[in-house]
Amino acid sequence: MTGAGAPYEAVIFDLDGTLFRGRTAIPGAVDAVNRLREGVACRFLSNNGERRAATLADRLRSFGFTVEPHEIISSADIVIEYVAGCGRRKRILALTSDELAAGLASCGHEIVDSADADVVVIGVDRSLTRERMVRGLRAALQGAGLVATNEDPTYPAQDGLRPAAGAYVGFFRGMGFEPARLCGKPDPWAVLTALDRWEIGDPSSCLFVGDNLGTDIAAADAVGADSVLVLTGVSRAADIAISPAKPTATLTSVRALSWERILEVAEGQPGCGAVARRGRES
C-alpha cells in the first residue's frame, strides 16, 4: 500500500477548503496530490453530507485529480452504512440532500415525509421548510432516532462560508434533542469506520490533511494521527492558539505538501521554513 520508505501508510485528505473551494481547485493542489500518489496511498475523507463517493470522484476528476470512488468516503456514505447496520428496513424522514435520501432508499429503507418515522436523518436540506421541521420534531417526540451527517457549522463555498449540517443539527438541539450518531469528523467512530473500510488498521500510521481545526485536525487528534493544517479554508493561523486540537504542522496550502515535506513532518523537522511545527505558520 505504501511506497518504499514511506513514513505513513496513507495520507487522508479533506476536500472542501483543502483541495477545492466551490467550483475551483486550490491552486497547485492537483499537481501536489497527483505527485504524492506516486509514493504513498492517498485517501479522501469528507464531511460533505450531501454527496456520495461517486459524485465526489467525478468532481475531483473534473479538476484533474487522479482518483477512484473507492478512495473517497463522505459523511453521507457513513450515514448509509450506519443505518444499514441498524437492522430491519426503516422508515426514514430524510432532512437531507436528495442524493443521500436516494442512497438510503436504494438500501431498502422507506423514505417518508411525515412524523411516522423510525429515524430522522439530519444534514444539509436545501428545501427545509417549517412544515418539515415540525415533522422532524414530532418524529423525535414519538421516539425516532436522530442521525446526523456531521455537526460542521459552516463550509467554504465559492462565494464564502455557508451554513453546514451543524446549523440543521442546531435546530434539534434547540428543541432538546441530541443526535444518537454523528457520521462525520471529528467523531472517532466515523473516522475509524472510514479507515476500516480502507483496511487501515492503525490510525497512527496516517497523516490527515485539512483546513478545519475543529474537524480535520480534531479527527486526527482523536485517533492519534499526525496532521497538517492548510490555510485555504475555514481555520486561520491565529485560531491554532485557542484550538484544543493542535496540528502537527501548518502549511499555507496543499501545494506545499511535497514528499520532502511529508518526511519532515514525520521526523518532526520543520526544514526550510515551509512547514511550521505546532502552530507557527510558514
N, C-alpha and C positions, 0 to 999 in steps of 0.2 A: 504493500500500500504506500510505502514511502520510498523516496529515492535514497541512494547511498549517502550516509552522513546526515540525514535529515534529523533535526533536533525534535521535531514534532510529528506525530502520526498524521495529523490533519490541521489545516488552517480553516477555521469556521468563520465565514464572512456574514455579516449583516447585509441587507440590501438597501432599503430606503435611507438616504443620507450618507451611506458608506460607499456604494458603488454607483448609485444614480440618485437623481432628485427629479421627481416628476417624469418628464419625457426626455431628460438629458442625462447622459452618463457623466459622472465626475471626471474631469479632465485627467487623463493618464491612467484611469482605473482599469480600462480594458487591457492595455498592454501589460500593466503590472500583474494582474491576476493571471493572464494567459502565460506569462513568463514563469510565474510561480508554479503553475500546474506541471511544469516540466520536472520539478524536483520534489514536490510534496502534494498529497491529496488535498484538494480544495472542496469544501462543502459550504452550503449556503443555508443559514437558519434565519428565517424572517418572522417578525411579529405581524406581518400582513395577514389579517384575518379575513380579508375579502377574497383573496385569490389563492388557488391551489398551485401545486408544484409545476404542473404542465404549463399553466398560463404564465407563471413567473419565468420559466425556462424560455418560453417564446419571447418574453420581454427582454431578458438578458441577451439572448441571441440577436435580437434586433439592434442592440447596441454594439455587438461584435464580440461578446464574451463567448468562450467555448464552454458549454455547459449542457448537461443532460438532466431530465426531470428527476431521476433517482438521486441526484446530488443535492436536491433542494427539498427542504421541509418548511412549510409555513404553519402558523398557528391554526389556520383553517384545516390543514391536514391533520394536526394533532387533535383538534376538536372531533373530527370524524372518527379517528382511531379510538378516542376515549369513549365516545357514545357507543361505538360498536362493541366495546368491551363491557358495556353496562347490562348486557343480557338481551332480553327479548326485544321485539320490534317496539319502538317508542313513538308516541305522538309528540311531535316537536313544534313548538312555537318558535320560529327562527327569526329573531330580530337581528338579521344579518344581511350580507350580500346575497343576491340571487345565486351566485356561484356556490357559496357554502351551503345554502339551502338545497340546491340541486345535488350536491355531493352527499348530503345526509339522506336525501330521498333515494339516491342510487344504491344505498346500503340497505334499503328495505324499510326505512322509517317513514312514517306518515307525517307530512308537513301540514299543520293545521293553522288556521288564522282565528283561533278562539282561545278562551281561557281553559278549555278542556284539553290540557296538555300534560304529559308526564315530565317534560323537560323544556325549559326555556333557554335557548342559546342566544347569548348576547355578544354582538360585535358591532361593526360599523354598519348601520342600517340607514342608507341614504333616503329611504322612503318612510322613515319613522314618523308616525303621527300620534297625537294624543290618544286616539282610539286604540292604537296598537299598544301603547304604554299601559292603558287601562287593562287590556287583555293580559299583558305580562304581569301586572300587579295581581290580578285576580287569580292567575295561574299559580303564582308564588304563594298566595294566601291559601290556595287549595292543596299545597304541598308539592308542587312541581319543583324538580331540582334545577338549579341555575348553573349553567356552564358558560364561561366567558372565553373569548378568543385570547384576550390579554387585558392588561389594565394600563396600556400606554395612554397618557393624557393627550398627546399630540403626535403628529407625524409631519416630516418635512415634505411639502409639495412644491411644484414648480413656482407657485406664486407666494410661498411662505408656509408657515405652520397651519395645520388644520386639526380639528378635533379627531381624536382616535378612539379606539374601543373603550378606553378608560372613562371617557366622558359619558358613554352609554351605561357602563357599569355604575357610574356615579348616580344615575337616576335610581337604580335599585338600592344602592347603599343609602341614599337619602330617604328611601321608603322603608328602610330597616332590614334589607335582605342582602346577604353576602353570598357571592358565587361559591358553590361547593368545589369547583375546579377552575383554575386558571390555566390556559393551554398555551401560554407564551412565556418568553423570557421576562423576568429572571427566575421564574418558578423552577426550582431544581427538578421536580418531576417532569416538567415539559422538556427541559434541556436533556435530561437523561433518556427520556423516551426517544428523542431525535437521535442521540448518539447510539442508542441501542439499535435503532433501525439501520444505521450505517455500520453496525458491527464494530463500534469503537468501545472497547471495554474499559479503558482508563481515561477519564475526563482530563486528568492532569497531563496527558500526552498531547493535548490540543492547545492551539493558540486561537483565541477569539479576537476578532477584529470588528469594531463597530463604532458608531457615532454617539451612542447614548450611554451615559454613566449609569442611569437607573435601570437599564435593561441589559444591554450587551456586556458592559463591564461587571455589573452586579451578577449576571448569569455566570460569567467566568469565575468570579469570586465564590459563588455559591457551590460550584463543583470542583474548586481547587485548581483551576486552569490559569495560565498566563493570559494576558490581554493587551491589546493595543487600542487606544482611543484615537480616532481620527476626527479632526475638527472641521468636517464638512457638512455636519448635520445639526443635531439637537444641542449637544453639550459644547460648552466653551472651556478654554483652559482655566479660566477663573473659577469654574464650577468644581474643579477637582478638589480644592481645599475643603469644601463643605460636603463632599460626597463620602458616604460611608465606605463605598467600594472604590478602590484606587486602581487605575490601570498600571500594568507592569511598565508600559511605555506609552508615549504620546507622539503622534505624527500629525503634521498639518493635513495630510491627505494620503489615501491609499497608494497614490502614485509613487510615494517614497518607500513603500514596503517592498524592498528588493530582497533577494535571497540573503545577501550580506546583512541586511538589517534584521532579518529573522534570526540569523545566527547570533547577532549581538544581543537581541532580546533574550534569547535562550541562555546566553552566557552572562547576562547582566552587565554588559558593557555598552554604554551609550555610543561611543565611536563617532567621530567626525561631526558631532553636534546635530546629526539628523534625527536621532532618536533620543527622547528625553525620558529618563527614568523617573518613575513615581511622581509624575505631575509637572515636570519642568518642560514647557513647550519648546520645540525647536523650530 
